[in-house]
Amino acid sequence: MMGETNHGTNKFILGIVLAVLTFWLFAQSMINIIPAIQEDLGVSLGTLNIATSLTSLISGLFIVAAGGISDRAGRKKLTFIGLVLSIVGCLLIIFSQSATLLIAGRVVQGISAACIMPATIALIKDAFDGAERQRALSYWSFGSWGGGGVTALVGGAIATYMGWKWIFVVCIGVALLAMFLLRNIQENRAEEQRKERFDFTGFFLFVVAMLMINLIVTRGQDFGWTSPLTLGLIGGALAAIVIFFAVEKGKKNQFIEFSLFKSKPYTGAVVSNFLQNGIAAAIVVTNTYLQLARGFTPFQTGLLTIGNIVALLIMIRVGEKMLQKMGARKPMLYATFLASLGMSMTAMTFLPDVVYFITVFVGFLISGLGLGMYATPSIDTAVINIANDKVGVASGIYKMASSLGYSFGIAISTAVYGVLVAIGSIHMAASIGILVNLAFAIPALIFIAKTIQPEEGMDKSIQAIPVDEKLVVQQD
């Protein structure tokens, strides 16, 4: 197309950030408006829990396939398809009068995110090199981690003063602006086009397993934990997982390309990303508890996250500098500890109102320090250790990890909270619902320590060898 360029510019960065925000800011605003939607549409809490986690789940299920498609069809094309789907999903939600259109819109938003996230990472890798790539990825992180941090405040403010559906009206405007800013970015696809057919069998088995697990976690209490339906879902999920690995073993065209995990740094980045998002998802229970038990509006709940937002946005660039000075390992370890410490503070529901509000504010702030510090070292470690013709599918797996981690984190914490609210104190239910997600922190620390080398991502390595030579997949 005339006027296209692959030279990275700040305009392209802004367009990419806005594209990412359609999911991480606006689609994720559901975490802070559950009571408002329940009152407006009259749907059950269980259904809303599904709708809240569904977008991340669908994104996680389709993101690897979308990453592979972007490698072949074009990363710009998939980004624009994702933005169009975001608009469609928002329209379905805006016109929803019951759970049907709401859930349909959330599904479409999930597919939109699956297209946008790996494609935009690949566009950045093509348009920027070295330290400029790390700077661009930091701004990409502003859209993902930063957008996730600010979603409670922005979504809460819009829901309180304009109505919750206006969140998705604004999202449509952001998607259109992103398309305008990215209209001249050069199309980019893998130089070596792989001829293998898409692995529909592996994809189907993976989707079935993940959907069954999500249903077990979110609706197990409604179905009955020992009911034939729940037990059947558990058996079906286990069978699908076993068959998935048996079928995929030795295949050339695997749905999840397991050869990528021969790179230990890539493995550490992906697994810790899944677990880190599981920790962050506990915020859903905190926000719901504050509104139902402490009488906060969505906007007031969002105000408590201001410290989280500011700390997160500042620490994204700090994390970038730490990556260049000391490598990825230390900032990723420090980040995981801070994120889990901060979220654990919000579980102190036994505290009186004023003291608890201060504790939550400080806890969110500390958690923001951790999440911001983690973002750039993690994503740079993932993309720099993968060959250029596989960066789309590799980015898809990386972002699948964050989407599934967040989805299952929400599902687990809200399910525990819902079960305990039904049988006991809402204060105890919220506390345990938050703390259960902190179990993600210990394996995250172990994976980072075992897989990430201290020098990974340091400036001296960037200056010492050309970018192309760094793209060789590291072997054990």
N, C-alpha and C positions, 0 to 999 in steps of 0.2 A: 504494500500500500504506500502511495506517495506520502512523504513526510515522516515515515516511520524511522526510528533510530533505536539502536541498542545501547546508546551511551546513557549511563545512569544519571538522572537528574533529580532534583528535589521535588519537582512536580510529579514524577513517576512514584517517588517514595510516598508522597501524600496520597496519591490515587490508590496505591496498594494498601496503605494504612486504612483508608476509608473503606475499601473493599473488605478487609478483615474485620473492621468494626461492625459490619452488618450482622455478623454472627456474635462476636465476643461481647459487644456492647448491647445491641438491640435485641437480638434473639435471646440472649442470656438474661434479659431483664425480667424474665419469668420468675427468677429466684426471689424477687422482692415484691411481687404483685399477686401472689397466690391468694391471700385473703380477699383482695379487691375483685379478682376474677371469679372466685367462689361466690361472692355476694351478687355479682352482676349476672352470671350465667347459671347459677344454681347447680353447679356440678359438684360431685363428691371430692373430698380431699385426696382419696386414692387415685381418682381419674386425673386430678391436677398434678399429682406427683409423677404420674406417667407422662403427662404432657410436658412437664418441666424437664425431665431427664431424657425425653424422647429425641429431641433435636441433637443433643450430643451423641446419643446412641446411634441414630441414623447416620450422622456425620462419620462416626467411627467405623461403621459397617461399610460405607461406600467410599471412604476416602482413599483407600489403597487402590481400588479400581479406578477412581478418578485421577489419581497420581499417574498411573500407568497410561491412561488415555491421554493425559496432558503431554506425556513424553512423545506420543505418536501423533496426535491430532494438533497439538500446539498449546502452549501454556497461556497465551493471551486469549485464545478462543475459549478455553475452559474457564478462565477468569470471568469473561463476559457472560458465558452461559450461567455461571454461578450467580452473578449479579441479577440477571433476568429472573432466575428462580427465586432469589431473595425477594424480589418485588412481588412475584406471584404468591409466595408464602405469606407475605405481609397482608396482601389483599384478602386472602382466605381468612386470616385471623381477624382483620378489621370487620369483615362482614359476618363473622360467626355469631350465632345466637344460641348455640348449644355446643356440646363437646365434639360433635362430628367435624365441623369445619375447623375448630380450634386445633384438633389433633392432626387433621389433614395439612393445615398450614405449618404446624411444627415439623411434620415429616418433610415437606418441601424445603423448609428452612435448613433442615439437616443435610439434604442432598446439595443444597446451595453451598453450605460451608464445606462439604466434601470436595466440591469443585474448586473453590476459591483458595483454600489454604495451601495445598501442595503446589498448585500452579503459581501462586504469587511468590513462594519461596524459590522456585526454580527460575522465575523471571529475575529475581534479585541476584541469584548466583550468576546468571548470564550477563547482566548489565553492570555488575560491580566486581571489583577484585580486591583481595587483601584487606587492609584496614578499612577501605571504603565499603567492602562487603559486610564487615562486622558492624560498621556504623548503620548501614541500611537494615541489617537484621535487628539491630537494636530498636530502630523505629518500627519495624515489623512487630517486634515484641510489645511496643507501645500499643499497637492495635490489638494484639491478642491478650497478653497478661495485663497490660494497662487498661484495655477495654473491659476485661473481666473485673478489674478492680473498681472501675468507675460506674459499672452498670447499676449497682444498687442505688447510688446517688442520683444519677441521671434518670433511670427508670422510675425511681421513687418520686422524684420531683414532678416528672411528667404525669405519672399516675395520680398523684395527689391533687395537682392544680389544673390538669387538663383532661384527665381520664386516661385509663391504661391503654386504650386503643390508639391514642396519639403517639405512643412509642413507635408503633409500626408505620404510622404515617411519616414520621421523621426519618425512619429507616429507609423508606422508599426514596426520599430526597437524597440521602447519603449515597445510596446505590447509584442513582443517576449521575451524581457529581463524580463518583469514582470512575464511571464509564467515560465521562467527558475528559477527565484528566489522563486516562490511560489510552485514549484513542490513538495516539501516535507512537506508543511503545512497540518496538519491533517484535513480530511473532518469533517464537523460539520453540524448537522441538529437538528431540534427540537426533544427533547426526546419523547414528546407526539405528535404523528402524528394525526392531525385532519382529520376526515373522510368526511367532507362536500365537495360537489362538488364545483368547481369554479363558481363564480357568473357571468356567461356570460351576463345575462340580464343587471345587474348593470354596468358591464364593457362597454357594447355596448352603453348604454344611456350616460354614462360619456364621452366616446370618442366622440360621436356625438355632445354633448353639447360643449365640449372644442374646437373641430375642427370648429364648426360654429362660436363660439366667436372669434377664431383666424382669420378666414376668414373675419369676419365683421371688425375687427380692421385693418388688413393688407391690405384688398382689397376694403374696403367700398368706398374709394375715386374713385377707378377705376370703380367699379360697379355703383356708384351714390348713395348717402346716402338715397335718397328717391325712388330709383328704386324698382320695384317689387322683384328683386332678394335679395337686401339687407334687405328689410322689411320682406321677407320670411325667411331669415336666422335669423333675430332677433326673429321672432315669433317661429321658430323651436327651437332655443337655449333655449328660455324661457320654451317652452313646454317640452323639453327634461329634463331640470333641475327639473321642477315640477314633472314629471313622475318618474324621478330617485329617488327623496326623498320619493314619495308615494310608489313606489315598494320596496325600501330598508327598509322602516320602519318595524321593527319587525322581519326581516329576521335573520336567524342564520348565514348564510354564506354570509355576506355582502361584496361587493367589497371593500368598504372603511369601516373598522371595527370601527363603531362609538363608541363602548364601550371604546376604547382607550382614547377617549377625556373626559372620566370621571376623568382622571388625569389632574388637572389644569396646573401643570408645563409642561406636555407634550403638552397640547393645546397651551400654551403660546409660547413654543419653535417652534412648527410647524407654527403657524400663523405669528409670527414675522419673521421666516425664509423666508416665502413667501414674505412678505413686504420688508424685507431687500434686497432681490435679485431684487425686482422691482426697488428699489433706484439705485442699482449698475448698472442696465442695461442701464441707461442713458449714460454710457460711449460710447455706439455705436454711438449716435448722435454726441458727442464731437469729436470722431475720424474721422467720415465721414466729418464733417464740417471743421476740420483742414486740411484735404487733398483737399477738393473741393474749399474751400473759402480762405484758407491761404497758399496753395501751398506746404504742407508738403508731404513727401513720407511716406509710411507705417512705415518704420524704424524710421524716425524722430518723427512721432506720438508716436511710442512706447517708444522713449527716454523720453518723457514727463511723462511716467508712472513709471519711475525708483523709484521715491520717494514713490509712492503707493506700489510698490513691496517690497521695503526694510522695510517700516513701517508695512505693512501687515505681513510679515514673522516674524519680531521682536515681534509684538503685539500678535501673536498667542500664543507664550509661555508666554508672560506677562498676556494675558487673562486667561491662565491655572492657573498661580499663583494667580491672582485676584480671580478666582473661588474658589480656596482652602482657601484663607484668608477671603473673604467677601461674598462668595456665588455667585450665578449666576445673581441675579437681577441687582445689580449696574453696573457691567461691560456691561451687555446687554443694559441697558438704556443709559449709556455713549456712547456706541458704535453706537447706532442708531442715536443719536444726531450728533456725529462726521461725520458719513457717509453722512448724509443729508447736513450738513454744507459744507463738502468738495465738493460734487457734485454740490451744488448750485453755488459755485465759478466759475465753468467752464461755467456757463450760461452768464457770463459777456462779451458777444461777441461784445459789443460796444467799448471795450478797444482797443487801438492801438496794433500793432503786438507784440512788445517786452513785453509790460506790460501784455498783455493777455497771452502770453506764460508762463510768470512767475506765473501769477495767476492760470493758469491751472495746472502747476507743483505743486504749493502749495496745490491747491484744491485736486488733486489726492493723495497727501501725507496725508492730513488730512482724506480723505475718507479711505485710507489704514489703518490708525490708528484705525478707527472705525470698519472696516470689520474684521481686525485681532483680535481685542479685543472681538468681538462678537462670533467668530467661536467655540472655545472649550466650553465655558459656555453653549451655545445653544445646541450643539449636545450631550454633556454629560447629560444635563437636560432631553433631549428626551429619551436617551437609558436607563438611570438608573431608570426611573420610570415605566418601562415596564417589564412584566414577560418574562423569558427567551424563552418560547415557542412561543412568539409573536414578538420577537425583529426584525425578518426579515421583517415582514409586517409593523411593526411600523417604522422601518428605511426607508422602502419604502415610506410610507406616508410622513415622514419628508423630504426625498429627492425629492419626488414629489412636495412638497411645494416650494423647492428652484428652481427646474427646471421650474415649471409653473410660478413662480414669475418672474424669469429671462426672460422666453419666452414672457409673457404678458408685462413685462416692456419694452423689445425690441420692441414688436409689437406696443405698445401704443406710445412710444417716436418717433419711426421712422415713424409711420403713421401721427402723428401730424406734424413732421418735413416735410414729403413729401407733405402734404396738403398745408402747409404755404409756402414752396418753390415755389409751382406752382402759387401762387397768390401774393407773395410779396418778401421781402428781405430775402436772405439766412441767414443773421445775426440774424434777428428777429426769423426766423423759427427755427434755432438751439437753441436759447435762450429759447423759449417756449417749444420746444421739450424736452429739458433737465429738465426744471422746472416742467413740468407736472408730472414727476415721483416722485417728492418730496412729493406729496400728500400721498405717501405710508408711510411716516415717522410718521405722527400723530397717525394713528391707531396702528402702531407698538409699539410706546411708551405706549399707553394705554393698549394694551394687555400684555406687559411685566409687567407693574406696577400692573395690576389686577390679574395676574395668577402665577407669579414667586415669591416664598418665599425668603426672604433675605438669609436664611441659606442654601438654596439648593446648594449642591455640596461642602460645606466647609469641610476642613480636619477633624475637630472634629467629624463630622457625619460619615466619612469614617472609622475612627479609633474606633468609639463607637459601631458600629453594623456590623455584617458580611455582605458581599456583597449580599448573597442570600436573607437575610431579607429585604434588601432595594428594592428588585424587586417587592414588592407588589404594585399593582396599587393604588394610592391614590384616595380616594373618596371625593366628596364635603361633 
